[in-house]
């Protein structure tokens, strides 16, 4: 079986799902509010937008002009259709691009947004490479999967094979080294995982395991869902709202560099 076959099976399994990672409209609104007031017709960059749940919310509720970026063209097509259907076609443009090589000038956006997508290039790389895109006073909002308790051997082995997790304190330290002020650290609730895994599990149950590459895609999906069910207390997603430091100040007044996550 080729890598392309597995790739196609994976995206067939995920096509049409409301989310491509743990999240909720409630969490998106909370992170958006923490970023503070935005300019009129704020320029927002949604990276790894998937089918565009966040992009649609940002355009509809923040009145933003959203540039939505993903490498998977079918997701962008799905977002385009949803935006047109909701009367948001003029507020959202889609761009097929790599998050690691973005074709935008410096200081182009008032808000850079990345829910469940920074892992594709790594948290530290995201912090370093996306900072240039922020206009003065702009914010970076991203979510990251982290250890929330001492991991078991099984959980560590699973995640080390996919993406090496760190603790909130370690990621806050990375944020500080990268030169950002921490505005908010928000531990996402278990219901955010349910919004992702519920529809995905239903889709997996209905999938044809005889389709090319699907048996392997299903096995990986079932393993991932089982890991969450059995070891979910050991890891979770955390939302970060960040602003590049101003000279002479490294943290917002009243905020420590490693705050206790809200919602925990």
Helices and strands as residue ranges (DSSP letters): H 3-14, H 25-34, E 43-47, H 53-62, E 65-70, H 73-85, E 92-96, E 109-114, G 118-120, H 123-130, G 131-133, E 134-147, H 153-160, H 168-177, E 180-187, H 190-206, H 214-231, G 232-234, E 235-244
